[in-house]
């Protein structure tokens, strides 16, 4: 039976004096692919940052593998791909392999430059993301989709079991988007990774995630992707009223 990876209870976060998310309760089990959707400014990124411990919560609790965020016990279990992760300057001279190898770096191996273990982890992450053919090319020369794969590979090189992604589909074309979603699905099903992905792309999430959460300040839907409400029901959940009178024939 799958174990519990994330347990969030009554979480509320205030930013700049404004409540961004409140009373959020959520659990995620090992091997799940959870898609978190919602409009811009709905609190999706805030939620991820709170889970990571990069934002302080005002109330509630967060436990990742039974530990609070930023705990030393879970640092290598979490892979984080931020919105800005793939937006590297064009003039950065860093190959894909070098970028991915950065994911293997931690306080215990800072000066172990020739580590066989680090090389193996880097090679495996590159193979898992299908980047063997571009591993020696500068990241700045890659397409948007390839850069996203590269930053995901860097997260995998940490040997993370839980991967958090914030809007990884922004700025990439349809073919790259589909390829990236298939990659995430394989990581979940074949490698046993637990994935939490934030996106405003409802269609993409519905085609990929096992379970969806609609977050707009608080959770307004949480359930299997197949049960996600249609637009009319979604508007009702959000408290949006029809502005036109419905006339009888």
BELSUL-V649219 format. One record per pair of residues at least 4 apart in sequence whose C-alpha atoms are under 7 Angstrom apart, sorted by sequence separation. I is the first residue (numbers start at 1). J is the second residue. If there is no record, write none. Layout:
I_J ; I_J
This chain:
14_18 ; 15_19 ; 28_32 ; 38_42 ; 43_47 ; 44_48 ; 45_49 ; 46_50 ; 47_51 ; 48_52 ; 49_53 ; 50_54 ; 63_67 ; 64_68 ; 67_71 ; 71_75 ; 74_78 ; 81_85 ; 94_98 ; 95_99 ; 96_100 ; 97_101 ; 98_102 ; 105_109 ; 106_110 ; 115_119 ; 116_120 ; 117_121 ; 118_122 ; 119_123 ; 120_124 ; 121_125 ; 122_126 ; 123_127 ; 124_128 ; 125_129 ; 126_130 ; 127_131 ; 131_135 ; 142_146 ; 143_147 ; 144_148 ; 145_149 ; 146_150 ; 147_151 ; 148_152 ; 149_153 ; 150_154 ; 151_155 ; 152_156 ; 153_157 ; 156_160 ; 172_176 ; 173_177 ; 174_178 ; 175_179 ; 176_180 ; 177_181 ; 178_182 ; 179_183 ; 180_184 ; 181_185 ; 182_186 ; 183_187 ; 184_188 ; 185_189 ; 186_190 ; 187_191 ; 188_192 ; 201_205 ; 202_206 ; 203_207 ; 204_208 ; 205_209 ; 215_219 ; 216_220 ; 223_227 ; 224_228 ; 229_233 ; 230_234 ; 231_235 ; 232_236 ; 233_237 ; 234_238 ; 235_239 ; 236_240 ; 14_19 ; 15_20 ; 49_54 ; 50_55 ; 63_68 ; 64_69 ; 70_75 ; 94_99 ; 105_110 ; 126_131 ; 127_132 ; 142_147 ; 155_160 ; 172_177 ; 187_192 ; 188_193 ; 214_219 ; 215_220 ; 223_228 ; 229_234 ; 235_240 ; 236_241 ; 13_19 ; 14_20 ; 49_55 ; 50_56 ; 62_68 ; 63_69 ; 126_132 ; 187_193 ; 188_194 ; 213_219 ; 214_220 ; 13_20 ; 50_57 ; 62_69 ; 188_195 ; 214_221 ; 13_21 ; 36_44 ; 139_147 ; 169_177 ; 213_221 ; 214_222 ; 12_21 ; 13_22 ; 213_222 ; 12_22 ; 212_222 ; 213_223 ; 11_22 ; 12_23 ; 51_62 ; 212_223 ; 11_23 ; 12_24 ; 211_223 ; 212_224 ; 10_23 ; 11_24 ; 211_224 ; 212_225 ; 10_24 ; 11_25 ; 104_118 ; 210_224 ; 211_225 ; 9_24 ; 10_25 ; 210_225 ; 9_25 ; 53_69 ; 209_225 ; 8_25 ; 9_26 ; 52_69 ; 53_70 ; 101_118 ; 220_237 ; 8_26 ; 51_69 ; 52_70 ; 7_26 ; 8_27 ; 206_225 ; 7_27 ; 129_149 ; 148_168 ; 6_27 ; 7_28 ; 101_122 ; 6_28 ; 21_43 ; 100_122 ; 5_28 ; 6_29 ; 20_43 ; 185_208 ; 4_28 ; 5_29 ; 129_153 ; 4_29 ; 5_30 ; 3_29 ; 4_30 ; 2_29 ; 3_30 ; 126_153 ; 144_171 ; 145_172 ; 181_208 ; 2_30 ; 125_153 ; 144_172 ; 125_156 ; 145_176 ; 162_193 ; 163_194 ; 164_195 ; 165_196 ; 166_197 ; 167_198 ; 125_157 ; 145_177 ; 161_193 ; 162_194 ; 163_195 ; 164_196 ; 165_197 ; 166_198 ; 167_199 ; 161_194 ; 162_195 ; 163_196 ; 164_197 ; 165_198 ; 166_199 ; 122_157 ; 121_157 ; 96_134 ; 97_135 ; 96_135 ; 97_136 ; 95_135 ; 96_136 ; 95_136 ; 96_137 ; 95_137 ; 96_138 ; 95_138 ; 96_139 ; 13_57 ; 14_58 ; 94_138 ; 95_139 ; 12_57 ; 13_58 ; 93_138 ; 94_139 ; 11_57 ; 12_58 ; 12_59 ; 11_59 ; 12_60 ; 92_140 ; 10_59 ; 11_60 ; 91_140 ; 10_60 ; 11_61 ; 90_140 ; 100_150 ; 9_60 ; 10_61 ; 89_140 ; 103_154 ; 9_61 ; 88_140 ; 102_154 ; 103_155 ; 8_61 ; 9_62 ; 100_153 ; 101_154 ; 104_157 ; 8_62 ; 96_150 ; 100_154 ; 103_157 ; 104_158 ; 129_183 ; 7_62 ; 8_63 ; 99_154 ; 103_158 ; 7_63 ; 101_157 ; 6_63 ; 7_64 ; 100_157 ; 6_64 ; 5_64 ; 6_65 ; 5_65 ; 4_65 ; 86_147 ; 86_148 ; 86_151 ; 85_151 ; 81_151 ; 81_152 ; 80_155 ; 79_155 ; 79_156 ; 79_158 ; 79_160 ; 76_158 ; 77_159 ; 78_160 ; 76_159 ; 77_160 ; 78_161 ; 79_162 ; 80_163 ; 81_164 ; 82_165 ; 83_166 ; 76_160 ; 77_161 ; 78_162 ; 79_163 ; 80_164 ; 81_165 ; 82_166 ; 83_167 ; 77_162 ; 78_163 ; 79_164 ; 80_165 ; 81_166 ; 83_168 ; 45_166 ; 44_198 ; 33_188 ; 31_188 ; 31_192 ; 33_194 ; 34_195 ; 35_196 ; 36_197 ; 37_198 ; 39_200 ; 31_193 ; 32_194 ; 33_195 ; 34_196 ; 35_197 ; 36_198 ; 37_199 ; 38_200 ; 31_194 ; 32_195 ; 33_196 ; 34_197 ; 35_198 ; 36_199 ; 37_200 ; 30_194 ; 37_202 ; 35_205 ; 44_215 ; 43_215 ; 42_215 ; 43_216 ; 35_209 ; 42_216 ; 43_217 ; 34_209 ; 42_217 ; 33_209 ; 34_210 ; 35_211 ; 36_212 ; 37_213 ; 38_214 ; 33_210 ; 34_211 ; 35_212 ; 36_213 ; 37_214 ; 38_215 ; 32_210 ; 33_211 ; 34_212 ; 35_213 ; 36_214 ; 37_215 ; 38_216 ; 36_215 ; 24_218 ; 22_217 ; 23_218 ; 24_219 ; 21_217 ; 22_218 ; 20_217 ; 21_218
